Structure formats: structure tokens, C-alpha cells
């Protein structure tokens, strides 16, 4: 069963900010869930959850994008104040039932992140991938991209430019500063992003549940909140700096839009 609630603030280790949990090694964004899944799998002697399917790891090849996909791309969301050169087609306000037709994988360090030339990101400035459509699909892609960049060199620039200011951002900086950056080259991460579900959406904020494929056909989920601010989606952590909510193991892809058929 999917855990669709926001269960932050509990006393269990899974409810703590992810980089404050004992024994966890800082990894690329949501890939931290893999460690929990691996431990769970070994503890249950490969007792796979009901409904889990041995889907193949995404085989799409990362596409090298231009450094800056600038220029008018559509309606631009009416009265939204967008950064220069950042215009998107924001007409589709329905929760997505499928991935964008132009979706592809883009390398970020040792992992792959889903991106789209229509829904975002349209601009690439070092670790800051920005300019997302003001749509549910734009929120989905922002949730993947921004969180994934928090583990690599340049994370502080990402936090300064792509996290909502306030107590949550301050706590995030304090916690993240205590950990080393993950190398941007080397052995590729196991597993990967498998799908997503938009739990809640309006033009001001959204909550996206990410689905990750782990070892032994196991799946994990966690939700991320983003907020529309200064003409783009930004990460909105809790006041204690928590980025992911309700991390749980799930039985498969049912209830999620999957990145690969």
C-alpha cells in the first residue's frame, strides 16, 4: 500500500531529516532510500513485497542538452513573472497520467534525472537546472531535479537559488554542511527513478511522491513539496530542514506514472 501521507515529525529514524539518520551515507537525492530498501531486503531474506515486479532498470541513454534552452516556449502562464528567456506552455493543468512525449534522461553526477524540453528544466547553469513549466508536470520534474542536486558539489548554490527562503532552508543548510559532497564521477548508482504520483497540486504549491526502484525488485517512495516562487518551482522543506516525507517500501508501480513502459 502506498504511503500517501506526510508523516514527518515522528520519533522513528525514518522520520528524521535524511542526512541526520545514523549510518546513512549521503547519496544523490532520493537514492538514499535505496539503503533502507537494501537493509530491509536482507533482513527479510529476499521476502519480496506483494506485487513487486522485476522491471528492468531504465535503459534510456542520457542526452546531452544545450547549456541554455532559452527563448519563448509558449504561453508563459499569463501574469507570471518569469526570468529572462524562460517561457513555457502552461495550459495543461491536469495531473499527468503519462510522461511527456519528449522526456529523456540527463546525467547528474553518477545518476540519471528525468528532463523534458517542454516541461523543464529549460535552462542549465552549472548545478542549477531551472525554468520549469507552471504545471503539475513541471512540479514533478522540479522535485526530481532540485533534490537530486543536493548531494553534489554546488549544492549550496542550488539551495540559495532553488529552495524557499525561511527556517526550513536555514536548517537544510546547517544539516547539509556537516556532510561531504558526493563525487560527480565514478561507479554509477544502482537503481533509479521509476515513477511518480502528484498527490496535491495548485498553482502555488505541489506535493509529488517519487518512486524509486531498488535492489531485488524492491520499490521505495517518498514525497517532496515544491512551491511556485519568483517565476519557478522551488523546493519547500519543513521547518526542520526535512526534504522527504513518508519514506516507505511499496509493492510495485501500481498507482504511479512510470518513466519507462
LINSUL-V122725 format. One record per pair of residues at least 24 apart in sequence whose C-alpha atoms are under 7 Angstrom apart, sorted by sequence separation. I is the first residue (numbers start at 1). J is the second residue. D is the distance in Angstrom with one decimal. If there is no record, write none. Layout:
I_J_D + I_J_D
//
This chain:
191_215_6.6 + 204_228_5.1 + 222_246_5.5 + 222_247_4.4 + 115_141_6.4 + 221_247_5.5 + 222_248_6.7 + 114_141_6.8 + 127_154_5.9 + 221_248_5.4 + 153_181_5.6 + 220_248_5.6 + 221_249_6.3 + 152_181_5.1 + 220_249_4.3 + 221_250_6.8 + 88_118_6.9 + 128_158_5.6 + 151_181_5.7 + 152_182_5.1 + 219_249_5.8 + 220_250_5.5 + 113_144_6.8 + 127_158_6.6 + 151_182_5.7 + 152_183_6.7 + 219_250_5.5 + 113_145_6.5 + 152_184_6.7 + 219_251_6.5 + 219_252_6.1 + 96_136_6.9 + 63_104_6.9 + 95_136_5.7 + 96_137_6.3 + 62_104_6.9 + 63_105_6.3 + 64_106_6.7 + 93_135_5.4 + 94_136_6.8 + 62_105_4.6 + 63_106_5.5 + 90_133_5.9 + 92_135_6.5 + 93_136_6.3 + 61_105_6.5 + 62_106_4.5 + 89_133_6.7 + 90_134_5.4 + 60_105_6.5 + 62_107_5.7 + 86_131_5.8 + 88_133_5.4 + 90_135_5.7 + 62_112_6.9 + 70_122_6.5 + 69_122_4.8 + 70_123_6.4 + 68_122_6.7 + 69_123_5.2 + 68_123_4.6 + 67_123_6.8 + 68_124_5.5 + 67_124_5.3 + 77_134_6.6 + 197_256_5.1 + 196_256_5.2 + 197_257_6.2 + 195_256_5.9 + 196_257_5.4 + 195_257_5.3 + 196_258_6.6 + 195_258_4.0 + 194_258_5.7 + 195_259_5.2 + 136_201_6.6 + 143_208_7.0 + 194_259_5.8 + 139_206_6.6 + 140_208_6.1 + 169_237_6.8 + 168_237_5.4 + 171_240_5.6 + 172_241_4.2 + 164_234_5.9 + 168_238_5.2 + 171_241_4.6 + 163_234_5.1 + 164_235_6.1 + 168_239_3.9 + 162_234_4.8 + 163_235_4.6 + 164_236_5.5 + 167_239_5.2 + 168_240_5.5 + 169_241_6.2 + 162_235_6.2 + 163_236_6.1 + 168_241_4.5 + 110_184_6.0 + 109_184_4.0 + 110_185_5.8 + 109_185_5.9 + 110_186_6.7 + 110_187_6.7 + 111_188_6.2 + 110_188_4.6 + 111_189_5.8 + 110_189_5.9 + 143_224_6.3 + 143_226_6.7 + 139_226_6.9 + 146_235_6.9 + 142_233_6.4 + 143_235_7.0 + 139_233_6.4 + 132_232_6.1 + 131_232_6.0 + 132_233_6.6 + 95_198_6.5 + 29_147_5.0 + 30_148_6.6 + 29_148_3.9 + 28_148_5.4 + 29_149_6.6 + 28_149_6.9 + 29_150_6.1 + 29_151_6.1 + 28_151_5.1 + 27_151_6.0 + 26_151_6.6 + 57_191_6.6 + 83_231_6.6 + 81_230_6.8 + 82_231_4.4 + 81_231_5.1 + 80_231_6.1 + 27_182_6.4 + 19_175_6.9 + 98_257_5.8 + 97_257_6.3 + 99_259_6.3 + 55_217_7.0 + 54_217_4.8 + 53_217_6.0 + 52_217_6.3 + 52_218_6.5 + 48_218_6.9 + 37_214_6.5 + 38_215_6.4 + 34_214_5.5 + 37_218_6.8 + 37_220_6.9 + 33_220_6.5 + 52_251_4.8 + 53_252_6.2 + 51_251_5.0 + 52_252_4.3 + 50_251_5.4 + 51_252_5.5 + 49_251_5.0 + 58_260_6.6 + 37_249_6.9 + 17_241_6.6 + 17_242_4.6 + 14_247_6.9 + 8_245_5.7 + 7_245_6.0 + 8_246_6.7 + 6_245_5.3 + 7_246_5.0 + 6_246_5.3 + 5_246_6.3 + 3_246_6.4 + 3_248_6.6 + 2_250_5.9 + 1_250_6.1 + 1_251_6.8
//
